[in-house]
């Protein structure tokens, strides 16, 4: 299993096996805490080889820099069957998240696990901004 693309974004879709990503980001600037991102996505593109055929479990954890989760884990069952005419299979995963709440400024991470083994991590930096004086 190999992660080709892993990003946070405003939106994503899969069009005939093509992963389309809109508004990839790694920083959230806010003027108040907790920061709330009302709608975002985790977009993943992974490849699997013949030896990885079968049932798997994709898990996503989002946590702060101390490892404290900011929302429950997301778990997705994945069935992999590589066609005979090729040696690998590409799969797109789009995980929509509503009301992502980030309680404090700092570094967060979106950790990607396959079968309970961490395969990647997406950083997210939350910055507290002050409004200019009037």
GULO-505029 format. One record per atom (N, C-alpha, C): x, y, z; residue in one letter; residue number from 0; atom name. Coordinates in steps of 0.05 Angstrom, whole numbers. Example, Ala and Ser with C-alpha at 12.3 -4.5 7.8 and 13.67 -1.06 7.14 Angstrom:
// GULO-505029
((264; -114; 156); "a"; 0; "N")
((246; -90; 156); "a"; 0; "CA")
((264; -66; 156); "a"; 0; "C")
((257; -45; 142); "s"; 1; "N")
((273; -21; 143); "s"; 1; "CA")
((258; 1; 157); "s"; 1; "C")
// end
This chain:
// GULO-505029
((17; -23; 0); "x"; 0; "N")
((0; 0; 0); "x"; 0; "CA")
((18; 25; 0); "x"; 0; "C")
((11; 43; -17); "x"; 1; "N")
((26; 68; -19); "x"; 1; "CA")
((7; 91; -21); "x"; 1; "C")
((12; 112; -6); "x"; 2; "N")
((-5; 136; -7); "x"; 2; "CA")
((8; 155; -28); "x"; 2; "C")
((-7; 160; -50); "x"; 3; "N")
((2; 179; -70); "x"; 3; "CA")
((-5; 207; -63); "x"; 3; "C")
((-29; 211; -53); "x"; 4; "N")
((-39; 238; -45); "x"; 4; "CA")
((-53; 236; -19); "x"; 4; "C")
((-47; 255; -1); "x"; 5; "N")
((-61; 257; 25); "x"; 5; "CA")
((-63; 287; 31); "x"; 5; "C")
((-87; 299; 32); "x"; 6; "N")
((-89; 327; 37); "x"; 6; "CA")
((-116; 334; 50); "x"; 6; "C")
((-116; 356; 65); "x"; 7; "N")
((-140; 368; 74); "x"; 7; "CA")
((-149; 388; 52); "x"; 7; "C")
((-174; 390; 47); "x"; 8; "N")
((-184; 408; 26); "x"; 8; "CA")
((-212; 417; 32); "x"; 8; "C")
((-221; 437; 17); "x"; 9; "N")
((-249; 446; 20); "x"; 9; "CA")
((-269; 427; 8); "x"; 9; "C")
((-261; 414; -14); "x"; 10; "N")
((-279; 395; -27); "x"; 10; "CA")
((-263; 376; -45); "x"; 10; "C")
((-274; 353; -51); "x"; 11; "N")
((-261; 334; -69); "x"; 11; "CA")
((-283; 316; -81); "x"; 11; "C")
((-277; 305; -105); "x"; 12; "N")
((-295; 285; -116); "x"; 12; "CA")
((-279; 265; -132); "x"; 12; "C")
((-291; 243; -138); "x"; 13; "N")
((-280; 222; -155); "x"; 13; "CA")
((-296; 221; -181); "x"; 13; "C")
((-282; 226; -203); "x"; 14; "N")
((-295; 226; -229); "x"; 14; "CA")
((-282; 205; -246); "x"; 14; "C")
((-294; 182; -249); "x"; 15; "N")
((-284; 159; -264); "x"; 15; "CA")
((-256; 152; -257); "x"; 15; "C")
((-251; 151; -230); "x"; 16; "N")
((-225; 143; -220); "x"; 16; "CA")
((-205; 166; -217); "x"; 16; "C")
((-212; 190; -226); "x"; 17; "N")
((-195; 213; -223); "x"; 17; "CA")
((-202; 228; -198); "x"; 17; "C")
((-183; 234; -181); "x"; 18; "N")
((-187; 249; -157); "x"; 18; "CA")
((-185; 279; -162); "x"; 18; "C")
((-207; 293; -158); "x"; 19; "N")
((-207; 322; -162); "x"; 19; "CA")
((-208; 336; -135); "x"; 19; "C")
((-189; 354; -130); "x"; 20; "N")
((-186; 367; -104); "x"; 20; "CA")
((-189; 397; -108); "x"; 20; "C")
((-205; 410; -90); "x"; 21; "N")
((-209; 438; -90); "x"; 21; "CA")
((-201; 450; -63); "x"; 21; "C")
((-183; 469; -64); "x"; 22; "N")
((-176; 484; -40); "x"; 22; "CA")
((-160; 469; -19); "x"; 22; "C")
((-138; 456; -27); "x"; 23; "N")
((-121; 442; -8); "x"; 23; "CA")
((-109; 463; 11); "x"; 23; "C")
((-107; 455; 37); "x"; 24; "N")
((-97; 474; 57); "x"; 24; "CA")
((-82; 459; 79); "x"; 24; "C")
((-65; 473; 93); "x"; 25; "N")
((-51; 462; 116); "x"; 25; "CA")
((-50; 482; 140); "x"; 25; "C")
((-63; 505; 137); "x"; 26; "N")
((-63; 525; 157); "x"; 26; "CA")
((-92; 537; 160); "x"; 26; "C")
((-100; 541; 184); "x"; 27; "N")
((-126; 553; 189); "x"; 27; "CA")
((-121; 577; 207); "x"; 27; "C")
((-127; 601; 197); "x"; 28; "N")
((-124; 626; 213); "x"; 28; "CA")
((-152; 633; 224); "x"; 28; "C")
((-153; 639; 250); "x"; 29; "N")
((-178; 645; 262); "x"; 29; "CA")
((-175; 668; 281); "x"; 29; "C")
((-197; 682; 287); "x"; 30; "N")
((-196; 704; 306); "x"; 30; "CA")
((-210; 696; 332); "x"; 30; "C")
((-220; 672; 333); "x"; 31; "N")
((-232; 663; 359); "x"; 31; "CA")
((-228; 633; 362); "x"; 31; "C")
((-229; 625; 387); "x"; 32; "N")
((-226; 597; 394); "x"; 32; "CA")
((-250; 588; 410); "x"; 32; "C")
((-259; 564; 408); "x"; 33; "N")
((-247; 544; 390); "x"; 33; "CA")
((-252; 551; 360); "x"; 33; "C")
((-234; 543; 343); "x"; 34; "N")
((-236; 548; 315); "x"; 34; "CA")
((-255; 526; 303); "x"; 34; "C")
((-272; 534; 285); "x"; 35; "N")
((-291; 515; 273); "x"; 35; "CA")
((-288; 517; 243); "x"; 35; "C")
((-283; 494; 231); "x"; 36; "N")
((-283; 491; 202); "x"; 36; "CA")
((-308; 476; 195); "x"; 36; "C")
((-327; 489; 183); "x"; 37; "N")
((-354; 478; 180); "x"; 37; "CA")
((-356; 455; 160); "x"; 37; "C")
((-341; 456; 139); "x"; 38; "N")
((-341; 434; 119); "x"; 38; "CA")
((-313; 432; 107); "x"; 38; "C")
((-302; 408; 109); "x"; 39; "N")
((-276; 403; 96); "x"; 39; "CA")
((-275; 373; 89); "x"; 39; "C")
((-254; 365; 75); "x"; 40; "N")
((-251; 338; 67); "x"; 40; "CA")
((-222; 329; 71); "x"; 40; "C")
((-219; 303; 75); "x"; 41; "N")
((-193; 290; 73); "x"; 41; "CA")
((-194; 275; 47); "x"; 41; "C")
((-175; 281; 29); "x"; 42; "N")
((-174; 268; 3); "x"; 42; "CA")
((-149; 251; 2); "x"; 42; "C")
((-153; 225; -4); "x"; 43; "N")
((-131; 206; -5); "x"; 43; "CA")
((-132; 191; -32); "x"; 43; "C")
((-108; 186; -43); "x"; 44; "N")
((-106; 168; -66); "x"; 44; "CA")
((-84; 148; -58); "x"; 44; "C")
((-92; 123; -59); "x"; 45; "N")
((-74; 101; -51); "x"; 45; "CA")
((-72; 80; -73); "x"; 45; "C")
((-49; 67; -73); "x"; 46; "N")
((-45; 45; -92); "x"; 46; "CA")
((-41; 19; -75); "x"; 46; "C")
((-51; -3; -86); "x"; 47; "N")
((-49; -29; -74); "x"; 47; "CA")
((-38; -49; -95); "x"; 47; "C")
((-21; -68; -86); "x"; 48; "N")
((-11; -88; -105); "x"; 48; "CA")
((-25; -114; -100); "x"; 48; "C")
((-19; -134; -117); "x"; 49; "N")
((-32; -160; -116); "x"; 49; "CA")
((-31; -173; -88); "x"; 49; "C")
((-8; -170; -75); "x"; 50; "N")
((-4; -183; -49); "x"; 50; "CA")
((-21; -170; -27); "x"; 50; "C")
((-34; -148; -33); "x"; 51; "N")
((-50; -134; -13); "x"; 51; "CA")
((-80; -137; -17); "x"; 51; "C")
((-87; -156; -34); "x"; 52; "N")
((-116; -162; -39); "x"; 52; "CA")
((-129; -172; -14); "x"; 52; "C")
((-155; -165; -12); "x"; 53; "N")
((-170; -175; 11); "x"; 53; "CA")
((-183; -152; 26); "x"; 53; "C")
((-192; -157; 51); "x"; 54; "N")
((-206; -138; 67); "x"; 54; "CA")
((-186; -123; 84); "x"; 54; "C")
((-190; -96; 86); "x"; 55; "N")
((-172; -79; 102); "x"; 55; "CA")
((-190; -59; 117); "x"; 55; "C")
((-177; -45; 136); "x"; 56; "N")
((-191; -25; 151); "x"; 56; "CA")
((-174; 1; 150); "x"; 56; "C")
((-186; 22; 138); "x"; 57; "N")
((-174; 49; 137); "x"; 57; "CA")
((-184; 64; 161); "x"; 57; "C")
((-166; 76; 176); "x"; 58; "N")
((-174; 92; 200); "x"; 58; "CA")
((-161; 119; 199); "x"; 58; "C")
((-176; 140; 206); "x"; 59; "N")
((-166; 167; 207); "x"; 59; "CA")
((-170; 177; 235); "x"; 59; "C")
((-148; 188; 246); "x"; 60; "N")
((-148; 201; 273); "x"; 60; "CA")
((-140; 230; 269); "x"; 60; "C")
((-154; 249; 282); "x"; 61; "N")
((-147; 277; 281); "x"; 61; "CA")
((-141; 285; 310); "x"; 61; "C")
((-116; 294; 315); "x"; 62; "N")
((-109; 301; 342); "x"; 62; "CA")
((-91; 325; 344); "x"; 62; "C")
((-89; 336; 368); "x"; 63; "N")
((-71; 359; 373); "x"; 63; "CA")
((-42; 350; 376); "x"; 63; "C")
((-25; 369; 382); "x"; 64; "N")
((4; 363; 384); "x"; 64; "CA")
((11; 345; 407); "x"; 64; "C")
((-7; 342; 427); "x"; 65; "N")
((-3; 324; 449); "x"; 65; "CA")
((-15; 297; 444); "x"; 65; "C")
((-27; 293; 420); "x"; 66; "N")
((-39; 268; 414); "x"; 66; "CA")
((-68; 265; 423); "x"; 66; "C")
((-79; 286; 434); "x"; 67; "N")
((-107; 285; 444); "x"; 67; "CA")
((-126; 287; 420); "x"; 67; "C")
((-144; 268; 417); "x"; 68; "N")
((-163; 269; 394); "x"; 68; "CA")
((-182; 293; 396); "x"; 68; "C")
((-188; 305; 373); "x"; 69; "N")
((-208; 327; 372); "x"; 69; "CA")
((-235; 318; 362); "x"; 69; "C")
((-236; 293; 353); "x"; 70; "N")
((-261; 281; 344); "x"; 70; "CA")
((-257; 250; 344); "x"; 70; "C")
((-279; 235; 344); "x"; 71; "N")
((-276; 206; 343); "x"; 71; "CA")
((-262; 197; 317); "x"; 71; "C")
((-248; 174; 319); "x"; 72; "N")
((-235; 163; 296); "x"; 72; "CA")
((-256; 156; 275); "x"; 72; "C")
((-247; 157; 250); "x"; 73; "N")
((-263; 150; 227); "x"; 73; "CA")
((-252; 123; 217); "x"; 73; "C")
((-270; 103; 214); "x"; 74; "N")
((-261; 77; 205); "x"; 74; "CA")
((-277; 69; 180); "x"; 74; "C")
((-263; 59; 160); "x"; 75; "N")
((-276; 52; 135); "x"; 75; "CA")
((-265; 24; 126); "x"; 75; "C")
((-284; 6; 121); "x"; 76; "N")
((-276; -20; 111); "x"; 76; "CA")
((-269; -18; 81); "x"; 76; "C")
((-248; -31; 73); "x"; 77; "N")
((-238; -29; 46); "x"; 77; "CA")
((-234; -57; 35); "x"; 77; "C")
((-245; -62; 12); "x"; 78; "N")
((-241; -88; -2); "x"; 78; "CA")
((-224; -84; -27); "x"; 78; "C")
((-201; -97; -28); "x"; 79; "N")
((-183; -93; -50); "x"; 79; "CA")
((-182; -119; -68); "x"; 79; "C")
((-187; -115; -94); "x"; 80; "N")
((-184; -136; -113); "x"; 80; "CA")
((-171; -124; -138); "x"; 80; "C")
((-146; -132; -143); "x"; 81; "N")
((-130; -121; -165); "x"; 81; "CA")
((-138; -137; -190); "x"; 81; "C")
((-146; -123; -212); "x"; 82; "N")
((-153; -137; -236); "x"; 82; "CA")
((-129; -153; -247); "x"; 82; "C")
((-136; -175; -261); "x"; 83; "N")
((-115; -193; -271); "x"; 83; "CA")
((-97; -179; -292); "x"; 83; "C")
((-108; -160; -306); "x"; 84; "N")
((-92; -147; -328); "x"; 84; "CA")
((-73; -126; -318); "x"; 84; "C")
((-71; -122; -292); "x"; 85; "N")
((-53; -102; -281); "x"; 85; "CA")
((-39; -112; -256); "x"; 85; "C")
((-19; -98; -247); "x"; 86; "N")
((-4; -107; -223); "x"; 86; "CA")
((-11; -90; -198); "x"; 86; "C")
((-28; -69; -202); "x"; 87; "N")
((-35; -52; -179); "x"; 87; "CA")
((-63; -40; -184); "x"; 87; "C")
((-74; -30; -162); "x"; 88; "N")
((-100; -17; -163); "x"; 88; "CA")
((-99; 10; -148); "x"; 88; "C")
((-109; 31; -160); "x"; 89; "N")
((-111; 57; -147); "x"; 89; "CA")
((-139; 61; -136); "x"; 89; "C")
((-140; 71; -112); "x"; 90; "N")
((-166; 77; -99); "x"; 90; "CA")
((-166; 105; -88); "x"; 90; "C")
((-188; 120; -92); "x"; 91; "N")
((-191; 146; -81); "x"; 91; "CA")
((-210; 144; -57); "x"; 91; "C")
((-203; 159; -36); "x"; 92; "N")
((-220; 160; -12); "x"; 92; "CA")
((-225; 190; -6); "x"; 92; "C")
((-250; 197; -3); "x"; 93; "N")
((-258; 224; 3); "x"; 93; "CA")
((-275; 222; 29); "x"; 93; "C")
((-264; 234; 50); "x"; 94; "N")
((-277; 234; 76); "x"; 94; "CA")
((-287; 262; 82); "x"; 94; "C")
((-313; 266; 82); "x"; 95; "N")
((-324; 292; 88); "x"; 95; "CA")
((-327; 295; 118); "x"; 95; "C")
((-319; 319; 127); "x"; 96; "N")
((-320; 325; 156); "x"; 96; "CA")
((-337; 350; 160); "x"; 96; "C")
((-357; 348; 177); "x"; 97; "N")
((-374; 370; 184); "x"; 97; "CA")
((-366; 380; 212); "x"; 97; "C")
((-365; 406; 216); "x"; 98; "N")
((-360; 418; 242); "x"; 98; "CA")
((-334; 409; 256); "x"; 98; "C")
((-312; 410; 241); "x"; 99; "N")
((-286; 404; 254); "x"; 99; "CA")
((-280; 427; 273); "x"; 99; "C")
((-278; 420; 299); "x"; 100; "N")
((-273; 440; 320); "x"; 100; "CA")
((-245; 436; 331); "x"; 100; "C")
((-229; 457; 331); "x"; 101; "N")
((-202; 457; 340); "x"; 101; "CA")
((-199; 476; 363); "x"; 101; "C")
((-195; 465; 388); "x"; 102; "N")
((-198; 481; 412); "x"; 102; "CA")
((-177; 501; 418); "x"; 102; "C")
((-153; 498; 406); "x"; 103; "N")
((-131; 516; 414); "x"; 103; "CA")
((-112; 520; 390); "x"; 103; "C")
((-96; 541; 390); "x"; 104; "N")
((-77; 545; 368); "x"; 104; "CA")
((-55; 523; 371); "x"; 104; "C")
((-41; 518; 349); "x"; 105; "N")
((-19; 499; 349); "x"; 105; "CA")
((-21; 480; 326); "x"; 105; "C")
((-5; 459; 329); "x"; 106; "N")
((-3; 439; 307); "x"; 106; "CA")
((-22; 415; 313); "x"; 106; "C")
((-37; 408; 293); "x"; 107; "N")
((-54; 384; 294); "x"; 107; "CA")
((-44; 365; 272); "x"; 107; "C")
((-53; 340; 274); "x"; 108; "N")
((-46; 321; 252); "x"; 108; "CA")
((-70; 304; 246); "x"; 108; "C")
((-71; 297; 221); "x"; 109; "N")
((-91; 278; 210); "x"; 109; "CA")
((-75; 253; 204); "x"; 109; "C")
((-78; 233; 221); "x"; 110; "N")
((-62; 209; 218); "x"; 110; "CA")
((-77; 187; 203); "x"; 110; "C")
((-64; 175; 183); "x"; 111; "N")
((-76; 155; 166); "x"; 111; "CA")
((-65; 128; 173); "x"; 111; "C")
((-83; 109; 180); "x"; 112; "N")
((-75; 82; 187); "x"; 112; "CA")
((-88; 62; 168); "x"; 112; "C")
((-74; 41; 162); "x"; 113; "N")
((-86; 19; 147); "x"; 113; "CA")
((-80; -6; 163); "x"; 113; "C")
((-101; -20; 171); "x"; 114; "N")
((-98; -44; 188); "x"; 114; "CA")
((-81; -39; 213); "x"; 114; "C")
((-88; -17; 226); "x"; 115; "N")
((-75; -8; 251); "x"; 115; "CA")
((-46; -1; 249); "x"; 115; "C")
((-35; 3; 225); "x"; 116; "N")
((-8; 12; 221); "x"; 116; "CA")
((-9; 40; 209); "x"; 116; "C")
((5; 59; 221); "x"; 117; "N")
((5; 86; 211); "x"; 117; "CA")
((20; 87; 184); "x"; 117; "C")
((7; 98; 164); "x"; 118; "N")
((18; 99; 137); "x"; 118; "CA")
((25; 128; 128); "x"; 118; "C")
((13; 148; 142); "x"; 119; "N")
((19; 175; 135); "x"; 119; "CA")
((6; 195; 155); "x"; 119; "C")
((13; 220; 151); "x"; 120; "N")
((3; 241; 169); "x"; 120; "CA")
((1; 267; 153); "x"; 120; "C")
((-21; 282; 157); "x"; 121; "N")
((-25; 308; 145); "x"; 121; "CA")
((-24; 329; 167); "x"; 121; "C")
((-5; 349; 165); "x"; 122; "N")
((-4; 369; 186); "x"; 122; "CA")
((-26; 391; 182); "x"; 122; "C")
((-35; 402; 204); "x"; 123; "N")
((-53; 425; 203); "x"; 123; "CA")
((-45; 444; 225); "x"; 123; "C")
((-39; 469; 217); "x"; 124; "N")
((-30; 489; 236); "x"; 124; "CA")
((-53; 509; 240); "x"; 124; "C")
((-61; 513; 266); "x"; 125; "N")
((-82; 532; 273); "x"; 125; "CA")
((-68; 556; 284); "x"; 125; "C")
((-73; 580; 272); "x"; 126; "N")
((-62; 605; 281); "x"; 126; "CA")
((-84; 623; 292); "x"; 126; "C")
((-79; 634; 316); "x"; 127; "N")
((-98; 654; 327); "x"; 127; "CA")
((-88; 681; 318); "x"; 127; "C")
((-106; 695; 303); "x"; 128; "N")
((-100; 722; 293); "x"; 128; "CA")
((-114; 743; 309); "x"; 128; "C")
((-102; 766; 311); "x"; 129; "N")
((-116; 788; 324); "x"; 129; "CA")
((-126; 808; 303); "x"; 129; "C")
((-149; 819; 308); "x"; 130; "N")
((-161; 838; 289); "x"; 130; "CA")
((-146; 865; 293); "x"; 130; "C")
((-142; 880; 272); "x"; 131; "N")
((-129; 906; 275); "x"; 131; "CA")
((-147; 925; 290); "x"; 131; "C")
((-135; 942; 306); "x"; 132; "N")
((-150; 962; 321); "x"; 132; "CA")
((-163; 982; 302); "x"; 132; "C")
((-187; 991; 310); "x"; 133; "N")
((-202; 1010; 293); "x"; 133; "CA")
((-192; 1038; 297); "x"; 133; "C")
// end
